[in-house]
Amino acid sequence: MNHDYVIDCVNHQGFGEVRLSHEKYLVPYVLPKEKVRVQPIGKKRGWHTCNLVSVLESSPKRVKPLCPYFGVCGGCQLQHIDYVEQLKLKRAWLVDWLQQDSLFQEVVLNEIIPSKSHYGYRNRITLHSNETETGFYKSETHDIISVSECVIASDLVNKKLKTALDSLSSNDETFELREDENSCFVQVNNCQNENLIQSVLRLCEGQTWQQALDLYCGSGNFTRALSAKAKKVLGVDSNKEAIQMAQKKAKEDKNKKTKYLCGDVLDQVFSLAQDYHYFDLILCDPPRGGLGEVLSYLPRLKPQKLIYISCHPQNFFKDAKKLSSLGFSLKEITPVDMFPQTVHLEIIGLFDRC
């Protein structure tokens, strides 16, 4: 049976919420205050999950999605929302997370840095194929929807996609298409990566750092930038190819301020702490899961400041709470909209040592 409801808000997963006195509903592809017709299809953790049947009263912030697969493909969640409104929603999610814990009540939340390109920004995509389909996973499943293009990917990536579709085998596989040829981690949005770097440099202003440490440095994206603010910078990453690329770039640039270590980041941080190495500035750009056990060794490296870059705000705040117990105080957050049309968000956190 279908029901008509007015959407209360849109949560950080992109679902509209309807909270009644007796039941709660989650609805995809809606905006706050819209009146919609929904079809309940299940229940999860106390919430009724629903399909959107129709929009009865539309928000003025609703726009027409550019992608023909939107609503079926699971890659984007917000294409139906005006871009400025997307930024407002993402900021509201951050405000909510900050207000949930008294530790973060005084944290400065800077304005979100918007992406110059709202579409066509991704420099890499991951696709899946089986005997009959090649494309992306459908929303909330591992079923594959065939695609001929991706509107948030760059022209070069889409050109490679067309070539790949003509030459694929019928085997089950997952593969990545990239603008460049290396397999190292890179930020998906080139322009926003530059804004990330400039934001990091702003946080480093005020003094010349003696020793800086860049954990999960990849091919030296931030290590090179930090060398403009520090006398020596050590980059650490487990990816051998990335470290080799970083070393090659340092040699080409004649950058003698940077040095790189290849190995498991936890092992390397443990060794640095055991050998009494100290760094007055540490930058961390860990995977989505966060810092894990690495976090507990950071105080032994005695940094004055810690810059933490995260693509998963919820895990960032979990780590921020642990860092607080270890003597680090979160001072400010700079959000960077690395992923327009999706619920994802990159943030930069600045911590001072208490």
C-alpha positions in Angstrom: 0.0 0.0 0.0 1.3 3.5 -0.9 1.4 6.4 1.6 1.7 10.1 1.3 4.2 11.9 3.6 6.0 15.2 4.0 9.8 14.8 4.2 11.3 16.2 7.5 15.0 16.2 6.5 17.6 14.5 4.3 20.2 12.5 6.3 23.9 12.0 5.6 23.2 8.9 3.5 21.0 10.9 1.2 17.6 9.5 2.5 14.7 11.6 3.3 13.3 11.0 6.8 9.7 10.9 7.9 9.3 10.7 11.7 5.8 10.1 12.9 4.7 9.4 16.5 4.5 5.7 15.8 6.7 4.9 12.8 9.8 6.2 10.9 10.4 6.1 7.1 13.4 6.4 4.8 12.8 7.7 1.3 15.5 8.1 -1.5 15.7 11.0 -4.0 13.7 13.6 -2.1 14.3 17.0 -0.5 13.1 18.5 2.8 9.5 19.7 2.9 8.5 17.8 -0.3 5.2 15.9 -0.2 5.8 12.5 -1.7 4.0 9.2 -2.3 6.0 6.2 -1.1 5.8 2.4 -1.1 7.2 0.7 2.0 9.3 -2.3 1.0 11.0 -3.4 4.2 12.2 -2.5 7.7 15.7 -2.1 8.9 16.9 -1.0 12.4 13.5 0.4 13.3 13.1 2.3 10.0 10.7 1.5 7.2 12.6 1.6 3.9 10.6 2.9 0.9 10.6 3.3 -2.8 9.7 6.8 -4.1 6.5 6.4 -6.2 6.0 10.1 -7.1 6.6 13.7 -5.9 3.3 15.3 -5.1 4.6 18.7 -4.1 8.1 19.5 -5.4 10.8 21.6 -3.7 12.1 24.7 -5.6 15.6 23.2 -5.1 14.7 20.1 -7.2 16.5 19.9 -10.5 16.5 17.4 -13.4 19.3 14.8 -13.1 21.8 14.7 -16.0 22.4 11.0 -15.8 19.9 8.6 -17.4 20.9 5.9 -14.8 20.2 8.1 -11.8 17.9 6.4 -9.4 19.1 3.0 -10.4 22.9 3.3 -10.3 24.2 3.5 -6.8 27.0 5.9 -7.5 25.2 9.2 -7.0 22.5 10.1 -4.5 22.0 13.9 -5.0 21.7 14.7 -8.7 18.1 15.7 -8.1 19.2 18.5 -5.8 20.5 22.0 -6.9 24.3 22.1 -6.2 24.1 25.1 -3.8 21.5 23.1 -1.8 23.8 20.0 -1.8 26.5 22.1 -0.1 24.0 23.4 2.5 22.9 19.8 3.3 26.5 18.6 3.7 27.3 21.5 6.0 24.2 20.7 8.0 25.4 17.1 8.4 28.7 18.3 9.8 27.0 20.7 12.2 24.9 17.8 13.5 28.0 15.6 14.0 29.8 18.4 15.8 26.8 19.1 18.1 26.5 15.5 19.1 29.6 15.6 21.3 30.5 18.4 23.8 34.1 17.9 22.9 33.4 19.6 19.6 31.2 22.5 20.6 33.9 25.1 20.1 35.3 23.8 16.8 35.4 26.3 14.0 33.6 25.0 11.0 34.8 26.8 7.8 32.6 27.1 4.7 32.6 24.2 2.3 35.0 24.7 -0.6 32.7 24.1 -3.6 33.9 22.1 -6.7 34.4 24.2 -9.8 33.0 21.3 -11.9 29.7 19.7 -10.7 29.9 17.0 -13.4 32.8 15.6 -15.4 35.2 15.8 -12.5 36.2 12.2 -11.7 39.6 11.2 -13.0 38.9 7.5 -12.3 36.0 5.1 -12.0 35.6 1.5 -10.9 33.4 -0.8 -13.0 32.1 -4.4 -12.6 31.2 -6.9 -15.3 29.7 -10.4 -15.6 28.5 -12.5 -18.5 25.8 -10.1 -19.6 26.4 -6.6 -17.9 29.2 -4.1 -17.6 28.8 -1.0 -15.4 28.1 0.0 -11.8 26.3 -1.6 -8.9 22.7 -0.8 -8.6 21.7 1.1 -5.5 21.8 -1.0 -2.3 22.8 -4.1 -4.2 25.7 -5.9 -6.0 23.5 -6.3 -9.1 25.1 -4.6 -12.2 23.5 -1.9 -14.3 25.1 -1.6 -17.8 26.3 1.9 -18.7 27.7 3.6 -21.7 29.0 6.7 -19.9 29.3 8.3 -16.5 28.3 12.0 -16.3 30.5 12.7 -13.2 33.6 11.2 -14.9 35.9 13.2 -17.1 35.8 13.2 -20.9 39.0 11.2 -21.0 37.7 8.5 -18.6 34.5 8.2 -20.6 36.5 7.8 -23.8 38.4 5.0 -22.2 35.1 3.5 -21.0 33.8 3.3 -24.6 37.1 1.6 -25.7 36.8 -0.8 -22.7 33.3 -1.8 -23.6 34.3 -2.8 -27.1 37.1 -5.1 -25.8 35.8 -6.7 -22.6 35.7 -10.4 -22.1 32.6 -12.1 -20.7 34.3 -13.0 -17.4 33.3 -11.7 -14.0 35.8 -8.9 -13.1 36.2 -5.5 -11.4 38.5 -3.0 -13.1 39.4 0.7 -12.9 39.6 3.3 -15.6 41.9 6.3 -14.9 43.1 9.4 -16.7 46.7 8.4 -15.9 48.3 5.0 -16.2 49.6 4.4 -12.7 47.7 2.4 -10.1 48.5 4.6 -7.1 45.9 6.4 -5.0 45.0 9.9 -6.3 42.3 12.2 -5.2 39.4 11.8 -7.7 38.9 15.5 -8.4 41.9 17.3 -9.7 40.8 20.8 -9.1 39.6 20.0 -5.6 42.9 18.3 -4.9 44.6 21.7 -5.5 42.2 23.3 -3.0 43.1 20.5 -0.5 46.7 21.4 -0.9 46.2 25.1 -0.5 44.0 24.5 2.6 46.8 22.4 4.2 49.4 25.1 3.5 47.1 27.7 5.1 47.0 25.6 8.3 50.8 25.4 8.3 51.3 29.1 8.2 52.8 31.0 11.1 56.1 29.3 11.4 58.7 27.2 9.7 58.4 23.6 10.8 61.6 21.7 11.5 60.4 18.1 11.0 57.1 17.1 9.3 55.7 13.6 8.9 53.2 12.7 6.1 51.5 9.4 6.9 49.7 7.5 4.0 51.6 9.9 1.7 50.9 8.0 -1.6 53.0 9.4 -4.3 53.8 12.6 -2.3 50.8 14.8 -3.0 51.1 16.5 0.4 54.7 15.7 1.1 55.9 18.0 -1.7 53.5 20.7 -0.5 54.7 20.4 3.1 58.3 20.9 2.0 57.5 24.5 1.3 56.7 25.0 5.0 59.2 22.6 6.7 62.9 22.0 6.6 62.5 18.2 6.4 59.5 16.1 5.5 59.2 12.3 5.8 56.6 10.5 3.8 55.4 7.0 4.7 53.2 4.6 2.6 52.8 0.9 2.1 52.4 1.2 -1.7 55.8 0.5 -3.3 54.8 1.9 -6.7 53.6 5.1 -5.0 56.8 5.6 -3.1 58.9 5.0 -6.2 56.9 7.7 -8.0 57.4 10.1 -5.1 61.1 9.4 -5.0 61.3 9.9 -8.8 59.4 13.2 -8.6 61.7 14.4 -5.7 64.8 13.6 -7.8 63.3 15.4 -10.9 62.5 18.5 -8.7 65.8 18.4 -6.9 63.8 18.5 -3.7 66.2 17.4 -1.0 63.8 18.3 1.8 61.7 15.2 1.3 62.5 11.5 2.2 60.2 8.5 1.8 59.8 5.2 3.6 57.9 2.2 2.1 56.3 -0.1 4.5 53.2 -0.8 6.7 52.3 2.6 8.2 51.7 1.1 11.7 55.0 -0.7 11.6 56.9 2.4 10.5 55.2 4.7 13.1 56.0 2.2 15.8 59.7 2.1 14.7 59.9 5.9 14.6 58.4 6.1 18.1 60.8 3.4 19.4 63.8 5.3 18.0 62.7 8.6 19.6 62.0 10.4 16.4 60.0 13.6 16.9 58.0 15.6 14.4 56.5 19.0 15.2 53.9 18.7 12.4 52.1 15.5 11.4 49.7 15.1 8.4 47.6 12.0 8.1 45.5 11.0 5.0 44.4 7.5 6.0 41.9 5.2 4.1 38.2 5.5 4.9 38.5 3.3 7.9 40.6 5.8 9.8 43.9 5.7 11.7 43.3 2.5 13.6 46.2 1.5 15.9 48.4 4.2 14.4 46.5 6.7 16.4 47.8 5.5 19.7 51.5 6.1 18.7 51.1 9.7 17.6 51.6 11.3 21.0 55.0 9.6 21.3 56.1 11.5 18.2 55.4 14.8 20.1 53.8 16.9 17.3 52.6 20.4 18.1 50.0 20.2 15.3 48.2 17.4 13.6 46.4 17.8 10.3 43.9 15.0 9.5 42.4 14.6 6.1 39.4 12.2 5.8 36.9 11.2 3.2 34.7 9.6 5.8 33.5 12.3 8.4 31.9 9.8 10.7 35.1 7.8 11.1 37.0 11.1 11.4 34.9 12.1 14.4 35.4 8.7 16.1 39.2 9.2 15.7 38.9 12.8 16.8 37.3 11.7 20.1 40.1 9.2 20.7 42.7 11.8 19.8 41.1 14.1 22.4 41.8 11.5 25.1 45.4 11.4 23.9 46.0 15.1 24.3 44.9 16.5 20.9 42.3 19.2 20.6 40.3 19.6 17.4 40.3 23.3 16.5 38.9 23.7 13.1 37.4 21.8 10.1 37.6 22.8 6.5 35.2 20.8 4.3 36.1 20.3 0.6 33.4 19.0 -1.7 35.5 16.5 -3.5 32.4 14.5 -4.7 29.6 16.6 -6.1 26.3 14.8 -6.7 27.1 12.2 -4.0 26.7 12.2 -0.2 30.5 11.9 0.2 32.6 14.8 1.6 36.3 15.4 2.2 37.3 17.2 5.4 40.5 18.6 6.8 40.8 18.7 10.6 43.4 20.8 12.5 44.4 19.5 16.0 46.6 21.3 18.5 48.5 19.3 21.2 47.2 20.2 24.6 
